[in-house]
Amino acid sequence: KNQVEQSPQSLIILEGKNCTLQCNYTVSPFSNLRWYKQDTGRGPVSLTIMTFSENTKSNGRYTATLDADTKQSSLHITASQLSDSASYICVVSPSSYNTDKLIFGTGTRLQVFP
Amino acid sequence: DTGVSQNPRHKITKRGQNVTFRCDPISEHNRLYWYRQTLGQGPEFLTYFQNEAQLEKSRLLSDRFSAERPKGSFSTLEIQRTEQGDSAMYLCASSPDGGTNEKLFFGSGTQLSVL
């Protein structure tokens, strides 16, 4: 069964600290992996999209890594800010041309405290 | 604002009533998607349109749900005879077109509460 699992479910860190969120998937075939940030009561916003040939991709203080062999991805947040408080959702696409088949994880809820 | 717009932001209704949500995608985006998200879960795909054509519907979309995109621009999602289990955030997303690394742009959603 195609699944995307994220850990931890929730995380609390102090402002300025770094953190790493994990994503494991069992999706096959694999086309790309996405990380989204979702603020409470808002829609998800795309952070990164990586294909199987990409190992790392950065977007400001966000750096995503992908190991297509072990089917693992991580999202590293550097020098966290209060505005980073949100849910971070890992999404895997098994197909290049059918985005309707996206498989969403349940997210990691990050809270950044001053 | 050139993002995806959804209305209303919140809707409270009684069980058995019909509700309709509207989504205005980013201008010139051909694809439009509807998702449902419950608390603590990721979004679940409901249906999507390529221009005015509805190309795929999830098994989650029961007969009480219907979606339209009559002119290939805005879309509506109607739920008839609402049930308490319909309570969720309904998200709309749009994209310029399909293909590798297609990027979805989500709206802020409509939060439905069925009493």
Chai-1 contact restraints between the chains, C-beta under 6 A:
chainA,res_idxA,chainB,res_idxB,connection_type,confidence,min_distance_angstrom,max_distance_angstrom,comment,restraint_id
A,N32,B,N101,contact,1.0,0.0,6.0,A-B,restraint_1
A,R42,B,S108,contact,1.0,0.0,6.0,A-B,restraint_2
A,G43,B,L91,contact,1.0,0.0,6.0,A-B,restraint_3
A,G43,B,F106,contact,1.0,0.0,6.0,A-B,restraint_4
A,G43,B,G107,contact,1.0,0.0,6.0,A-B,restraint_5
A,G43,B,S108,contact,1.0,0.0,6.0,A-B,restraint_6
A,G43,B,G109,contact,1.0,0.0,6.0,A-B,restraint_7
A,P44,B,F106,contact,1.0,0.0,6.0,A-B,restraint_8
A,S46,B,K103,contact,1.0,0.0,6.0,A-B,restraint_9
A,I49,B,N101,contact,1.0,0.0,6.0,A-B,restraint_10
A,I89,B,G42,contact,1.0,0.0,6.0,A-B,restraint_11
A,S96,B,T100,contact,1.0,0.0,6.0,A-B,restraint_12
A,Y97,B,G98,contact,1.0,0.0,6.0,A-B,restraint_13
A,T99,B,E102,contact,1.0,0.0,6.0,A-B,restraint_14
A,D100,B,F45,contact,1.0,0.0,6.0,A-B,restraint_15
A,D100,B,Y48,contact,1.0,0.0,6.0,A-B,restraint_16
A,D100,B,E56,contact,1.0,0.0,6.0,A-B,restraint_17
A,F104,B,G42,contact,1.0,0.0,6.0,A-B,restraint_18
A,F104,B,P43,contact,1.0,0.0,6.0,A-B,restraint_19
A,G105,B,G42,contact,1.0,0.0,6.0,A-B,restraint_20
A,T106,B,Q41,contact,1.0,0.0,6.0,A-B,restraint_21
A,T106,B,G42,contact,1.0,0.0,6.0,A-B,restraint_22
